[in-house]
Amino acid sequence: MDPARHAMIYGRKSPPRRDIASPRRDANTRITKPSRPTQQKSTKSTNPTTQNWLSQDEQSRQFVADEDKFVLKQSKKKADIRVREGRAKPIDLLAFNIRYVDTDRDVFDDDEADVDIDVPAPISIINGLKESELDELDGDITSYYTLESNKMNRDYWKALQTLCADRRQRLKPMRPEERAVSSVIADVDKILGPKNLAQLEKLEGQIQAKLRSDEVMDTDYWEQLLKSLQIFKAKAKLTNIYESIKQSRIALLKERNPEKAKALADLESLGGTASISSKDLSSSSTSKPKQALATTTPVSNQTDAPPPGTARFATGGNEDFSQATKALYEREVARGISENEEIFAAEETVPSATKPQWAEKYRPRKPRYFNRVQMGYEWNKYNQTHYDHDNPPPKVVQGYKFNIFYPDLIDKTKAPTFKIIREHGRRKGESFAPAGEEDTCLIRFVAGPPYEDIAFRIVDREWDYSAKKDRGFKSSFDKGILQLHFQFKKIYYRK
């Protein structure tokens, strides 16, 4: 080959003349030295491109992984903030639970007071939701599961996903073909209920082998058993993870709040949420096992003021800390709060000159509660004139939802009551408030032994007793819960 052409094709300078005129092995076989180096050069010229492609693919994968980590970290931070501020959704409570065993968690995002915040057990959160809420939660869980790379965290979210789907299925009306299958549910509970995770996994392998065999059997029964086994496996996995969560939290509390740590540890030893986490904690039964637990459960004697934003979760020295109350409380917390609601805990001290007559016989305790205040805009004529949706008026209190728990009332035939107290001799309809402000009053809830009275300060406006949707008045006492929900009548501005 002509040296100039060689240089054009291979991008090399012309080799020295002696290389071209180098000795040959024989007359028939000509060995040209440039041929091999040329091939090497050609190979080398393609390697950088291949390496660049591989490097770009690697960089893309790394970019996606880093992006997922960032999104996940932000989601956890936002969940923490919403829990601290009392506006958590169910997904936030679930994310807050796993924090104590999350090895990938950024410790700089934690707050020292976080460990004092009580949130419901994961299973009780799911069991307290409606079908529409479960649909939303399922999508939120899927997002966390997709972004997580930590194995235990993924097991946690996967188990919740399974239980969420099962709960949704149970809330739907049964189809005719499902009613036949439901006949084996009692047997399934007896077989699977007492087994731990290892035993369930062993049984799973045995059932799968049985279904693959040529043995004559009731295939529908064994397939249903295998399907139900996946749900019990999810419960068992969640129970194991939640046990680790509680132990980790108790260890942290030992340094910050030893008394509460001891109370939680003692509750575990008495058969707290760990032993019933696979059951529906929304049960409000007040049977004698539960009554015994209520009287023997230690109560925290903490007198320090709770950290900012956590007052609603704090347990006072005489607060009801029974398992029955905890179950009712967790169920209500799991319902979350809507966009126009906030947690309401404006509790007032109830003056008591003398102890109740029953104080010597029953240990007095303050009932626990989970209350909400409804906030919104009043689009009356004045506000319509001076404000718009881009520049809205200040939010005002539009109503309240009180949920106070009395599961261990001694006399269950007498329902708790409430009364309005207006101080300084003010009567209903009178106003002592300065212009632009609203009067307030106390609403006091009264029950029998072993519960003390409890009071809250609320806006003193006329209640709306209409039965309109979302504005209906509700006052009931059922299954240990006193519910008082009301909204105020709308005020219309007149010139």
N, C-alpha and C positions, 0 to 999 in steps of 0.2 A: 504493500500500500504506500502511496505517495506520502511522505512525511507531512506535507502541508494539509492534505486531506485528513490524515490521522489526527492532526491537531484540531481541525475544525469539528470533527465528529466527537472526539473524546475530551476536548478542551485541554489538551496538553501541548507543551512545547515539543517541537520535533526532537526525537531522540538523537543522541550522538550518532555519527556515521558508523562508528565501529559496532554499535548495537545491531544495525541493520545488516551489516556485512559480517556478522558473527559466524563462526564455524558451524557447519551442518553435520548431522550424524551420518547421513548417506545421501546418495544422489536423488533418491526418490522422496525422502521425507524432509521437508524444510521446517525448521523450528524457528519461528520468529519470536524473539524475546518480548516485544511489546504486547503480544496477545494475552499473556497471563496477567501482567500488570493492568492491562486495559480492563479485563474482566473484574479484577479486584476494584479498580477505580469505579466501574459501573455499579458494583454492589455497594460500595461505600457511599456513592451518590444517592442511593435510595434509602439507606438506613436512617439518615436524619429526618426524612419525611415521615417514615413509619414511626420513629420515636416521637415526632411531634404530634402525630395522630393519637398515639397512645397517651401522650402527656395531656393532650386536650381532653380526651375522654376521662382520664383520671381527674383532671381539674374540674370537669363538669360534675362528676360524681361527688367530689369533695365539696363543691359549691352547694349542691343540693343537700348534702348531709349537714353542712354548716347552717344552711337556711332553715332546715327542719329543726335543728337544735335551738336556733334563735327563736323561731315561732313557738316551740314548746316551752322554752324558758319564759317568754312573755305571757303565755297562757297561764302558767303557774303563778307568776307574779300578780296577774290580774285577779286570779281566783283568790289568792291570799288577801288582796286588798278588799275585795267584796265581802269576804268572810269577816274581816276585821271591822268593816263598816256596817255590818248587819244587813247587807242586801245580797246575800249569796243565793245563787241558783243551786239546784241539786248537783250539777256537775262541779261546782266550786267546792261544795262540801266533800264530794268524793275525792277531788284533787287534794284538798287540805288534809284528808285522812292519811294519804300515802306518804306525805312529806317526812314522817318520822323514820321511814326505812328507805327513803329514796337516796341511793348512793350517788346519783348523778345531780343531785340538787345543789344549787349554788347557795352556800351558807350565808353569803352576804345579803341575800334576799330575805332572810329570816328576821323576825322581831322577837326580842326576849319574852314579850308578853304573849306570844302565839301559843305557847304550851299551856297557858291558863284557859284557853278557849275550848269549850266542850262542843263537839259536833256529833251528830248522830252516827251510829254504826252504819256502814254501807248498805247492809241488807235492809235496814229499817227505812233508809232513804228511798230505796226502790219500792218497798211495800207500801209506802205512803202516797204514791203518785197515781194520778188518773191516766187513762189510756193516752190522751193527747200529750200529757206531760212526759210519759214514757217514750213516745215517738221522738220528741225533741231531745230527750236525754240520750236515746240510742245514737243519734247523730253526733252528739257531743262526745260520747264515749268512743265512737269510731275514730274521731279526729285525734284524740289522745293516743289510742292504740296504734294508729298509723304512724304517728310522729315518734313514739317511744322506741328506743333501742335497748333499754335495760330489760333483761329477761323477767325479773320479778315484777317490774312495773307492767310489762306486757301481760303477764299472767293475771295480774290484778284487774286490768281493764278488760281482758278477754272473759274472765269469770263474771264480771259485772255485765258485760254484753250478753252473755248467755242467760243470766238471771233476769235481765231486763226483758229479753225476748220471751222468756217463760212467763213472766208476770203479765206482759201484754196479752199473751195467748190465753191466760186464765181469766182475764177480764172480758174477753169476747164471748158472745153466746156460742154454745156448743152446736156444731152441725150434727145431723143425724148419725153420720159415720163415726163421729168422735164420741158419741154417747156410749157406743158399744165398747170402745177402747177404754173409756173411763171406768169401766167395771173392774179393771185390774189395778187402779190407782192405790186402793187400800193395801193390796198385796205388795205393790212396789214400795210403798212407804215402810212397810214392815221389813222388807228385805234390805233396802238400801239405807234407810234412816240411821241405823246404829253403826254403819261402817265408816272407817276413816279413809283418807285418800288412798293409801297403799292398798287397802282391801278392795276399794272400788276399782282401782286400776287392774288388780288381779282378776276380779270378777268380770271386768270388761273383756279381757283376753279370753276368758273361758266362754263367754256368751258369743263372741265373734267366731271362735273355733266351732262352737255348736251350730251356728247358722251356716258355716261353710261345709259342714258335714252332710252326709246323706241320710242322717237320722230322721225318722218321722217325728214331727213335733208340731206344736201350735206356733207357727211362724209369727203371726200377729202379736202374740203374747211376748215372745222373746225380742222381737224388734221394738216393741213399745218399752220393754224393760231396758233395752240398750239405749233407747232415746232418753228415757228418764234418768238413766245412769249419768249421762253427760251433765244434766242439771245438778245432780247430787255431787258430782265431781267438782263442778264450779263452786258449789256451796262449801265443799271441803277445802278447796284451795283458798277461797276467800276467808274462811275461818282461820286457816293457818297464817295467812298474811296479816289479818286483822289482829291476831294474837301477838304477832311480832310488833305491830304498830302500837298496841297498848303497852306492852312491856317496855318499848323504847320510850314512850311518852312518860311512863311512871318513873323511869330512870332519870329523865330530865327534870321531872317535877321534884324529885328527892332533893335536888340542890336549891330549887327556887321556892317550892312550897311543900315542905315535908309532910304537913298534915293532910293536904289534899292527896298527895302521893300514897300515903298510908290508907286513906279512905278508899281510893280506887283499888289498891292492892287487896284490901280486905273484901271489897265488893266482888273482886274476881274469885277470891277463895270461897265466897258464899254462893257462887254460881251466878255471876253477873252476865253481861251481854255475851261473853265468850261462849257460855254453855248453851245459849238460846239463839245464837246468831243465825241458825238455819231455820228458825221459826219466824212467823209473822209477828214482829214486835209491836204491831199496832193493836194487839189484843189488850183489852182494858179489864181483863178479869181481875178480881180482887179476892182470889181464893186464899185459904189458910196457908199454903206455902208462901205465898207472896206477903201475907200479913206478918208472918214470922220474919221474913227478910226485912220488911219495913221497920220492925222494931229492933232488929239486931244490927242493921247497917250503921257503921259509925258516921258521924256528921262532922264536916270540917269546922274547926273553930276559928277559921281565918277572920280577922277583924280589919285587916288592911283594906284600903280602898282598891277596887279592881282597876286594872290598867285602863286607860282611855279607850272607849269603844267596845269594852268587853263586859260591861256591867250586867248585861242581860244573860251572860253565860256564867257569871260568878256564882258561887254557892256561899251563902251567908252562914253564920254560926248555927242558926236554927232552921235552916231551909230544909224542906222535904227532899231527902236524897234516896227515897225508896226506889226499888226496881220498877214497881208499877208506875210511879210518877215519871221515872226516866223514860220508860217506854212511850207514855203519852206525849211527853215533851219532845222526844226525838221524832215521833211521827208528825207532830205539828211543824217542827223546824224543817223537816224534809219537804213540806209543801212549798217552802220558799216564800218569796214575796214578789208581788207584781211590780210593774214599772211605776205605778202611782202610789206605792206603799213604802213605808219605812218601819223599822223596828221601833216599838214604843215601850220605854221602860222608865217613864217619869214617875217612879214610885215615891210616895210620901210616907213619912213616919206616922204611924197611928198611935196617938197618945192613949195610954191605958193606965188608969189610976190603980186598978187592982187586977190581980191575976184571976183568970176565970176559975170557977169552982172546980172544974174537971182537971185543972193543971196538975194536981197531985196524983191523979190516977193515970192520965195520959200525957206523954211528953208533948208539949206544945211545939208546933212546927209551922213555919210560914209556907203557904202553898207556892209551888212554882208556876210560871206562866210564860206564855209566848204571845205577846200582843203586837198589833200592827196599827199604825196611824195612816189614814188615807189622805194624801196631799194632791192638790190640783189647782187649776186656774179657775177663777170665777169670771166667766165672760158675761158679766152684767153690762148694762148700758154704759156705765161710766168707764169700765175697762175696755169695752169695744171702741169707745171714743178716743181713749188715751193710749191704747196699746194695740199691737197686732201680733201675729204668730212669730214674726221674726224678732220682735221686741216684746215678749210676753210680760204680763204683770207678775208680781211676786206670788209664789205658791202659798195657798192657805190650807188650813186643816179642814177637811171635808167630812171626816168621820173616823170611827175607831172600830177595831175588831179585838175584843178581849177573849182570850182563851186561858182559863185558869183551871188547874188540875187538882181535883179532890178525890183521888181513887180510893183512899182509905178512911172515908167518913165512917164514924161509928154508927150513926143513925142515918141510914141511906134513904129513909122515907122522907126526910126533910131536906129539900134542895137548898143550896146556898142562895143568898139574896144579895141585892145591892141597893144602895141609897145615895142620893146626891146631897152634898153638904156645901152650903154657901156661907162663907165666913163673914164676920163683922155685921151680922144682922141683915145682910142683903137677901131680898126675896126674889123669887122667880120673876123674870121680866125686868127687874131693876138693873141698872148699870152704874157702877162706880168707876169704870175704866176711863182713862183720859181719851181724848179724841184720837181716832186712828188706831186705838188698841181694843182688845177684846177682854171681856171678863173671863176668869177661870173659876173652876170649882173643883171639889174633890168628889170622886166616885169611890165609895167604900164597899168592899165585898165582904160579906159576913157569912160564915159557915159554922157548923158545930165542931165538937172535938174530933180529931186532935188539932184542928187548924186554927191559927190566929187570923184576925182580920187583916186585910191588906187594902191599901188605898193608892189612887193615882190622881194626878192633877191633869184636868182636861179643859178644853175650851168650853165655855158655857153658852151654848146656842141651842135653839129649838131643834129637836130630833125629828127626822122624817120617818113616820110610821107606815108609809105606803109600801105596797108589795111589788113595786116595779123592779125589773131585773137589775141586779147589782146595787140597788138602793133599798132593798127590803130590810126591815127591822127583824132581828132574830134574837130571842132570849130563850135559852134552853139549858137543861142539865141532863146529860145522858152519858152513860158509861164513864162516869168520873170526870167529865169535862163540863165546866160552866162556860157557855158561849154567849157573849153579848156583842152583837154586831149592829151598828147603827150609823147612819149618815145624817148630816145636818140638812135642814131645809135650805133651798137656794134663796139667796137674797137678791132681789131685783132692784136696781137703782131707779129712783124716780126723781125727776127735776122738781 
